[in-house]
Amino acid sequence: MEMLISLLVQIISGAVGGNIAGMTRQSLGTGLNTFLGGVGGLVLGQIVAALTGTTSGQALDVAAVGSNIVGGGVGGLVLTWVVGFIKQKLAAK
């Protein structure tokens, strides 16, 4: 159950991060910003959780939830921004 909550927090934080990245010129549209943000949040959230030692089986404490939120949000923001940047550069040609 704790693993499911961690995954949901990472996906939701990533979706928020993706929509924040979508506020720039690299926006891909609300749906794609949200989807890519969720994927990026899940990937980087899992990496951060593994690096900080808050992987599955850990209690849901402030450090675990905080690392899930930060890792997910930053992952979603970065992936969405990078994909939008690449799309913008390819469209300019």
N, C-alpha and C positions, 0 to 999 in steps of 0.2 A: 504494500500500500504506500509506503514512504517513497519507493522508487517511482511509482505512478505520479505522486504529487510533485516530486522533483522534476520529472519530465514535463508535466503540464506547466509548471512555473517557468521552465526554460523556454518552452514553446511560446507561451503567452508573452514573456519578456522579449523574446526575439521578434514576435509580431509587432510589439510596440516599438522596438528599436528599428524595425524595417519601415514602419510608417513615419518615424522621425526622420530617417534617412530619405524617405520619399518627399519630404518637404523641400528638398533641394532641387536643383535642375535635373538631377539624375532620377527623377520619379519614373516609375514603371506603371503607375496606376495602382489604385488602392488594393485590388485583389492580389496582384503579383508582388507588391511591396509586403503585404501581410504574409503571403506564402513563403517567399524567400527569407523574410525575417524569421519566420518560425523554423525553417530548416537551418539557417545560420545559428539561431539561438540554441537549437538542439545540439548541433555539432560542437560549437564552442563551449556551450554549457557542460557537455559531457567531458570535454578536455579539461576545463577548469576544475570540475568536480574530481576528476582523476588526479590532477596535480595537487589539489588541496587535501585530498584524502577523504572527501565527503561523498564517496560512492555509495552504492546501494547497501542497505542494511544499517545505515547510520540513522541516528535519531534526527528528527527535524528540529534543529536548534537555529539560533539566529545566524551563526556562521554559515551553516549549510544553505539556508534559504537565501542569505545575502549573496553567497557565491553563485547560486543558481540564477538569481535576478541579474547580477552584474554580468556574468558570463553569457547568459542568454540575450540580454539587451545589447551588449557590445557585439556579439556574434551576428545578431540580426541586422544591426546597423551596418556593420562592415560588409557583410555579404550583399545586402541590398544596394549599398552605395557602389561597390565594385562592379556589380552586374550593370547597374544604371550607367556608370561611367563608361564601361566598355560599349554598351549599346549606343550611348551618345556619340562616342568617337567613331563607331562604325557607320552611324547614320550621317555623319558630317562628310564622309567621303563621297 
